[in-house]
């Protein structure tokens, strides 16, 4: 991440980006996520006692979501945290760090924002569920419009309809487009609206287990991870157009 940050500064010091990387270790059956910014990643198990609640893989570095980042930026000399203003001169939208006006304060590039930008990623490793799952990465244009559980519901329904092996399953691309379409239909095309879905198959042994054994394996995995809580899923979403009310 540090090397990418330096390359971005040399290429165009006034541009910047979020970065989210997910690495799947098929041998250890683990997924590791490293991210800077608010391009969020979630894990959606194929079947769960927790309904459509996903498992969080990434960390949001938007100041309004992250008190630690807010305090870090407020402690910087010469930096002021406040909202921007609309055409009438009234406060509007996200809290931002000035100079620069960044609402998301970890990323790569944005050399004009100085020490406000941190390229140090948040990292998390989660064991893949024995019953298989999908990993969803999406930009803020998706998550500012769509609840995480709503995206998880789309993914889980698609998994129930899949046919063939994961290598030949055409539903991965179609499902990513469906997630993007749901976000756009809810709030319009307000920002970068991109989604990627990675399908991780179940363990071969899981498919051969009897009902009691498969339930035990599923219960053990569910007890080892932290599912997203209702407060995070239902939290107000912020974007260029201000708060989006969700029903």
N, C-alpha and C positions, 0 to 999 in steps of 0.2 A: 504494500500500500504506500509506503514511503517513497519507493522508487517511482511508482506511477504518479504520485503527487509532484515529484520533482520534474518528471517528464512533461506533465501538464503545464507546470509553471513556465517551463522553457518554451513550449509550443505556443501557448497563448495565455499569458498571465491573467487575463481578464475573464477567462471562462473557467467553469468548474462543473463537477458532477458528483452524484452519489455513486456508491459502488456496493453491490451485494454479491457475494460469491458463496455458492454451496458446493461442497465436495462430498461425494458419496464414496465410502469405503465398503465395497461389496463383500470383501472378505470378513471384515469385522462387523458388517451390517450397522454402520454408523453414518450419520450425516453431520458434517461440520459446516456451520455458517459463520462467515466473517463479513461485517458490514460497516460502512460509514454512511450516514444520511438517513433517509426515510423510505428507501426502497425496501419494503418489508417482505419477509419470507415466513411462511407457515407450513406446518406438516399436517396433512389431513389423513388420518388412518382410514383404511377401507371399511372397518366396522368398529363401533365404539359404544360403550355404555353412556358416553357423555354427549350423545347426539351429534350436532354439527359443530361442537366446540373444537377448534384446532389447537395444535401445540405451537407456541411461538418459537421461532428460530432466530430472529434478528432483534435488534434494539433500535428504537426510533431516537434519532438525535435532533429532532425538532424541539426547540426550547420549550414549547408549550406542552410537550409530552414528557419531557425529561428534566426534572428538577436539578439533577447533578450538572447537566450541561448549562442550565440557566445560571447556576451559581458560579460555574467556571468562567462563563463569559462576563458576568457582572463584576467579577474580580479583576478583569483586565483593565489596565490604565487607558483612559481615553475612549472607552467604549460605552455607548449608551444603548439601553434596551428599551424600545418603545414600539408602538404600532406605526404603520405608515399612515398616510392620509389619502382621502378620496378627493374628487374634483371640488368638493365644497370645503376642503381643509379640515375635515373631521376625521378622528381616528378610525382606522379601517383594517380588517384582516388580522394576520398573524402578528405576534410580537417579533420584532426583528432587531438585530444587532447593527448599530450604526457607528462608524461609517461602513458602507457596504450594503446594508439592508438584508442580511441573511437571516432567514427563519430557521434553517437547518444548518447547524454549526460544526458538523463533521462531514468531511468529504475530501475530494482531491481538486487541486487548482484553486481558483478564486484568490489569486495573489494580492489583489487590491484590498482584501479583507484582513490581511495580516494574521495576527495570532488568534483571531476569532475562529479560524478554520483549523481543525485538528484532523489529521489523516490516520490517527490510531484507531483500528477497528475494534468493535465489540465482537467477541467470539463465543460460540456455543456449540457443543457437541451433544447429539441426541441419538440414542439407539433406535434403529428402524424397527417398527412393529412387526411381529412374526406374520401378521395377516396382510402385510403389504400396505402401501400408502402412496400418496402423491405429495410432492413438494411444490409449493406455489410461490413464485417470486413475482412481485408486481410493483410498479411505480406508484407514486402518490396520487396520480390521476385516477387510479383504481380505488385505493384505500380511502381517499377523501370522499368518495361517493358510495362505497359499498362496504357493508359490515364484513368482518372476517368470517363470521359464521355463515353469511350469505354466500360467499365464495366457496366455503367448505361444502355447503349443501349442493352447489352446482357440480363440484368435483366428485362428491360421493355418488350422486345420481348417475353421473357419466360412467363411473367405475362399475356400477351395477349392470350397465348396458354393454360393457366392453366384450369383444369377441376376439378369439385368437390369442397369440402370445403377445407380451408387452412389446416385442420388437416389431410386430406387424400391426399393433393396435393403432388405427388412425384417429382414435378419439382424443389423443393428447393435444394435438394442434387445434382440433375443433373445440375442445374444452377451454383452452386458453382464449380463443376468440369469443367464446360464450361469456367468460368472466369479464373481458373487456367490454363486450356488448351490453352486459347488465349494468356496468358502471356508467357507460355513456347514456344509456336509456334513463338512468336515474337522475343524472345531474348535467348531462351534456359533455362536450369535449372541452373541459376547463384547463387541462394541463397534460403533460406527457402521460399517456394512458397505455401502458404496456404490461403484458403478463406472459410468463413462461411457466409451463407445467412439466414436472419431471415425474414419471411413473416408476415406482419402486415395487417390484413384485413381492409376493409373499414367500416365506421360506418353503422350500420343497417339503420339508418334514411336517410343516403346519398343515399342508393339504392332505396328508396321510393320517393325521391324528384323529382319534375318536372325539366325540362331542365334548366329553368332560376334559380331556387333555388339551384340546384347542382352547376351551374357555379358560382353563388354568393359565395357559401361556399368554393369552390375551390380557387376563387380569393382572398378571405379573408385570407386563409391559406398562399397562395403564397406571399401575401403582408407582412406576419408576420415573414418570414424566409429569410435568406440570401443564395442565390444560389452561387455555386462556380464560380468565375470569370474565364475568358479565360486565363488570365496570369498564374493562379495557375494550371489550367488543362494542359496547354501547356508548363509548365516550364520544363527545361532540367532535366532528371532523372539521378541520380548518383548511382553507385553500385560498386561492386568489379572489374568490368571491365572498369570503367571510365564512361564517358558520353555516354548515348544511344541516338542516333539521332532518332527522331520520325517524320513520315510524316503525 
